[in-house]
Amino acid sequence: MKKNSIFTVAVLAAVVTLAPSLNAGNCAAGKSTSASTCAAGKDIVALASGAENFKTLVAAVKAAGLVETLQGKGPFTVFAPTDEAFAKLPAGTVEDLLKPENKDKLASILKYHVVPGKVLSADVKTMEAKTALGQNVKLKVSESGVMVDSAKVIKTDLLAENGVIHVIDSVILPNS
């Protein structure tokens, strides 16, 4: 997908995006050594909204009607694709998923990125974990890092008051 398309979607979604938090953005962007300190008082949505690299994810969460859920008590572990990860999808995919008639499909994809409970990087091992969608995601730990299905974990342990975000380099898709 062209970056211009992603940017257009992100700009349109910005009208309804939660006000970004400078501290949350710094944590998510890796500008702080202590994510737990930065994210104090921030839920998963606020943390992602304040980050430069989650604009498409935040737009998708809003379009799928999952904001209140991810602002809830939790805890949640979110494997969060970056804007670049969404850009790897075929042209038009994100725009199509953001349409109201595709809300259920989008919600299913996003729920596949969420594991109930708070799983920190120190707790991850090669295993399968049940997602909020009810399907299992495969986690594989190796010398080259951690994989979630076919996505590589590129940053870990971005702590929010109701869970944790682990940043991934690709969008993972549930079984149809």
HELIX and SHEET records of a PDB file:
HELIX    1   1 LYS A    3  ALA A   14  1                                  12    
HELIX    2   2 LEU A   22  ALA A   28  1                                   7    
HELIX    3   3 ALA A   35  CYS A   38  1                                   4    
HELIX    4   4 ILE A   44  SER A   49  1                                   6    
HELIX    5   5 GLU A   52  PHE A   54  5                                   3    
HELIX    6   6 LYS A   55  ALA A   63  1                                   9    
HELIX    7   7 VAL A   67  LEU A   70  1                                   4    
HELIX    8   8 ASP A   83  ALA A   87  1                                   5    
HELIX    9   9 THR A   93  LEU A   97  1                                   5    
HELIX   10  10 PRO A  100  ASN A  102  5                                   3    
HELIX   11  11 LYS A  103  LYS A  111  1                                   9    
HELIX   12  12 SER A  121  ASP A  123  5                                   3    
SHEET    1   A 7 VAL A 114  PRO A 116  0                                        
SHEET    2   A 7 PHE A  76  PRO A  81 -1                                        
SHEET    3   A 7 GLY A 163  ILE A 168  1                                        
SHEET    4   A 7 ALA A 151  ALA A 160 -1                                        
SHEET    5   A 7 GLY A 145  VAL A 148 -1                                        
SHEET    6   A 7 ASN A 136  SER A 142 -1                                        
SHEET    7   A 7 MET A 127  LYS A 130 -1                                        
END                                                                             
